Amino acid sequence: MSKKPSTSGKSKKTSTSRVSKKPSTSGATKKTSKRSKSDDPTAPSYADAGVDLDHDEGFISEIAEITRPTLRPEILSSIGGFAGLFKAPDRYENPVFVAGADGVGTKLKLAAELGRYDTVGIDCVAMVVNDLIVQGAEPIVFLDYLAMNRLDKDIAKQALRGVAEGCRRAGCALLGGETATMPGTYTDGEIELVGFGVGVVERDQIVDGSGISHGDVILGLASSGFHSNGFSLVRKIVEAGIKAGQLKMRAENPELNTSLAAALMTPTRIYVKPVLNLVRDFSVKGIAHITGGGFEGNLPRVLPNGVQAQIDPKSWPRPPVFDLLQRIGGISDAEMLRVFNCGIGMVTIVPPEQTDEILDRLSALNERAYRIGTVEAKGPDEPTLVFGPRAAAGD
């Protein structure tokens, strides 16, 4: 596997390595794909094997301008090192670092089919930073891993511009990354895109759900669509729908007011700024990022023993793309809620007396938020999560 220039704050080790490196024959000398006159003319070169170092050379300098606008004062290194350096912001007195990693998943297959890579970089950042803020952490730095069969600089730059845009929305620095050429691993046009992030939170302000109790209110922040989860099922439904003549990918769909392709490629919403605003000014007891596994796979993770979340699925409007694919695929309501976010991408659990003020604050921040449920006492044999029509009313 050869490497490639890093997205931002890293070093070059081979033809295209970003925070990283460029492979060399011994670890010290830079190797190029050109064969010297003394080489055996019948011996295969690295380029013959699928990694053209001459083609990949210089990619790091091409993306430097993409990453520069994301940098923060805490960044201590510049492009070209073997690793990126950063420190906690000076305003933190007892900082705790919070780290996470995630990938875009099979939404990348759809991106390759459509030849559209500009939004998946935002997805990559969102999946990571939205996990960091669940603990109340401010995202500080982000790194990415981009791999493909052969470095296609246009595709790579599309994806990395999306990563940089995601970092801008989240307020974190694109510190570095790795671009790998892996012949025979992917087909032309396909990419792998994974992200890694680090955030920081004051030790005494960590949000861990331990204070959640009976009577607390569950608020849901609207999603932008499927985000980057459940696309194995999405793609299966879409493929069958196209084959049956029920769906068209690129044509305008009146039910969606856009094309199906545009609706599915809408990037994951990044909730960093509104959620940290709430954490700063209100008593946010728990936060859950509703990703793969829907409510069932995520909300119970933040609940302490002895309580139950009661959610009313009718208490918020679903983006029409969910209804369309549920109908075309014949998917049950239970399966939809178990797999997808169904229109709620982030959940906060707050005291009832602060609910109205929090909803007003979210509205002022241009976030669509809804009272979707309550926390109730749970018996030893009762489930941690139940769906029912009375939950959002709190009665």
N, C-alpha and C positions, 0 to 999 in steps of 0.2 A: 504494500500500500504506500503510495507516495503522498507527500503532503504538499499543502499549498498555503499561500499566504494567509495570514490570519486576518480576521475582520478588522481588527483594529489595533490593539496594543500589543502586538506580538512580533515574533521574529520569524525569519524566513529560513527554512531549512532546506527547502527543495524547491522544485519548480513553483509550487504554489502553497505556501504555508503562511498563515497569518500571524498568529502570535508565535508562531512556531518556527518551522524549520524546513530545511530542505535536505533531502537525503543525500548522504555523501558516501563515498566508497569506504571510508574508514571512520567517519564521524568527524573528520576535520576538513577534508577537502571537498569542495563543491563539485558535484558531478553533473555533466551535461549530457545531452543525448547524442552529441557528435562523437563519432568513432575516430580515434587517431589512426595515422597511417600504419602504425606498427600492429594494430589490432588484427586478429584473424578475420578476414572479410566474410567468412562463413558463420561467424559467431553472431548470435542475435544481440541486438542493442536493447536498451531500456525502451526506446521508442517503438521498436518492433514488438515489444511485449505490451504496448498500449499506453505507456507513460512518456509523453513527449516533453522533456524538460525545457527545450527551447521554446515550445509553444506556451508552456505554463509560466515561464520566467517573466517577472515584472508585474504579475497580477496584484501583488500586495500594494504596489504604488498606485495602481488604478483604483483601488478601493479606499485608499487613505482619505480621500475627500468625502466619501460616503460616511465614514465613521466619525470624522472630526467634530461635527456639530453636536454629537451626543456626549462629549467629554464633560466631566465634572471637576471641581477644584480638588476633590479627594484623590484624583488619579495622579500617580507619582511616576509613571513610566510613559514612554513614547513607543511608537511602532519600531519593531526590529529586535526586541528582546526575546528571551526564551519563555518568559512568563510576564504577566501584567502585575503591577504593584498598585495598591490603593490603601487608603486608611479610612477609619470611621470619621464621619463629620465631627468637627470640633465641638458642636453643641451637645453631643451625647456625653453624659457623665459616667454611665456604667453600661456601655454598649454590649449587646449580645448579637452575634452574627447568626443569620438564618440563611440556609442554603437550600436550593432545589434544582431539579432537572426534569425536563419533559421534552417531548417531540411532537411534531405535527401529525404524525401517523398517516393513515391511508388516504387522508385528504390530499396528500401529495400525488397519489395516483390520478386523481381527478385533475389536479393542476397540470400534470404532464399531458393528459388527454386533451385538455383545453389549450395547452401552450401558454398558460398564464401563471406566473410565479411571483407577481408583485405583492400579493396579500398574504402568502403563506409565511413570509418572514414576520409579519405582525402576529400571526397565529403563534409562531414559535416563541416570541417574547411573552405574549399574553398568557400562555399556558404556565409559564414559570412564575412571572411576577404576580399573577393572581393567586398563586399558591403562597407566595411569600407574605402577602398582606393578610392572609388568614391568621397569621401570628401577630399582626399589628406591625410588621416590619416594613421599613422604607427600602425599596430596591435601590441598590447602589451601583452594582456592576452586572454586566451580562456578557456571556461568551457563547459562541455558536459553533456547531460542527456541521459542515456542509460536505456531502460526498456525492460523487457522480461517476459514471463510466469513464468519461473523458471530460476534461475541463472545457465547458462551454462558457466563455466569459460573459456573454450576454445574459444567459440564464442565471449564472452565479450573481451577476450584478443586480439583476431584478430581485432575486431572493434577498440579497444583502441590503438593498435599499429598503426592503420591507422590514428587515431586522432593525435597521437604523431608525425607521419611522416608529416601530414599536417601542424602541428604547426612548425615543423622544416623548412619546405619549406617556410612558411610565416614569420618565424623569431619571432614568438610570444611564450609565455610561456603557457603551459597547467597548469593553476593555480588550477584547481579542477573540480569537477563534481558530479554527482549523478547516482547511479545504483539502479534501482528499480525492485523488484520482484512483479509482478502483476498477480496472478493466475486468470485464466479465461478471461483475457483481450487479450492475444495473443495466437496463436498456437505455439507448440514447433518448435523452429528454427527461428521464427519471432522475430524481434527486432524493437524498436523505437529508433531513434538516432537524437538528436537535439543539436545545439550548440549556444553558446552565446559568443560574443567577445567585447572587448573594445580596441579602438585605441586612438592615440593622435596626434594632429596637432597644429601648431602655429596658433593663432587666425587670424593673417594677411595673412596666407597661405591657408586658407580653400578654396577648389575648390567647387564652387556652381553653375557654369554655367551662372552667371549673366553677364559676359563679352563677351559671345558668340555673334558674329555679322555676318552680310552678308559677304560672301567671305571666311569664315573660312573653313578649310578642316577637313573632318571626316576620321579618320584612324581606321581600324579594326584589332584587334589582334586575331589570329587564335584560335579556340577552339580545344579541344581534341576529340570532339564527342558531344553526347547529354548532357554531363555534368550530372546534376541531375535534369533535368526539362523535363516535358512532358511525363513522363514514364507511365502515365495512358493510353495515346494514343499509346505509343511504345509497351506496353504489349498487348494491344488489337490487334495491327497489327501482332505482333509476334505470338500470340496464334492462330489467324486465318491462318497465313502463315504456321505454323507447322501442323495444322489440315488439310490444303489443300495439304500438301506435298511440299510446295514451299520453306520452310525454315527448317534448322536443327540448333539447338542451339549450340551444342558442336563440330560439325564437322568443319574442315577447309573449309572456304568459299573463293574460288579463287577471287571473286570480292573484298573481304575485306583484303586478304592476312593474315587472321587470322580467328578464329571462331567468329560467331555472338555473343556468350556469352562474349568473350574477348572484342570485340568492344563495346558492350553495358555497360560493367562493367569498362571500362577505366575511371579513376577518373577525376573529374573536374580540369581543369588547374588553378593553383594559380598564379595570376598576380602581387602579391605584389611587388616583387623586381624590375621588369622592369618598372612598372607604377610609383613607388616612385622615381626611377631614373629619369624618365622624369619630374615629378613634381619638382624635385630638380633643374634641369638644364635648363628647357624650360618653355615657357609660355603656360602651359596646361590650357585651358579655361573651359573644361567640360569633364566629364568621365561618362560612362554608362555601367553598368554590364548587359549583355544581358542574362537574365535568363528566367523564365516562362513568357510567353506572348511575347517572341521574341522581335524584334525591336519595334513593335507597342506598346508593353506594357512597354517599358523601356526607349528608347531613348528620347521620348517627355518629360519625367520627368525632364530632365536637361536643356531643352531649354527655354530661356526667351520669353516673348511675342514679337510678330512681326517678328519671324524668322521661317524658315521651313527647315527641314533636307531632303535632296534629296539623296537617296541611290540607287546605281546600284548593284543589286543582282548578276550580272554576273562578277563583278570585283574581286572576290576571288574564289579560288577552294573550293568546298565543300568536306568534308570527305565522302568517298564512302558509309558509312553506312546510310547517309541521303538519297542518291539516291535509295539505295536498298529498304529501308522501304517505301519511297514515292511511288515507283513503285508497290511493293507488296500490299500496302494499298490503292492505288488509290487516294492518297491525293493531293489536288490541291496545286499549288505554293503559293497561297495566304494563305492557311491554314498552310503550312509549315512555312512560315515567321511569321505567327501570334502566333505559338505555340513554335517553336524551335529556337535555336540560328543559325542553318543552317551553322555552321562553323566559326562564329565570336562570341567570348565569352566576349570581352571587347572592348569598343569604346572610343577613345579619340578625342577631338575636339581642334584643334590647329591653330595658325596663318599660312597662306599659305607660308610665307617666311621661316618658320622653318621646313616645312614638310619634305624636303629631308634629312635634318640633323637628324631629329627624326627617320625616317625610317632607316637610316644608324645605328643609336644608337640601335634600337630594333634588327636589324640584328646581330649586335655585341654581343647582349645579348641573342642570340639564340631564338629570338621571330620572328615568321612569322607574318608580318604585311602588310596591304594593304591600299591603298588609295581607299576608298569605297564610298565617297560622298562629298557633299559640303553643306554649310549653305547658304540659300538664304532668301531674304526678303519675308515676307508672308502677303498677303492681309487679311482683316478681315473675309472673308468667305472661305479661303483656309485651307486645312488640315495642321497639324504640321509635318507630315511625308508623303513623297511620294516615290515610287519606280520607277526608270526609267533608261534606258541605258546610258544616257548622264551625270548622276550625278557625277560619279567618275572622269570624264575628266574635270569637272569644267567649261564646256562651255554651 
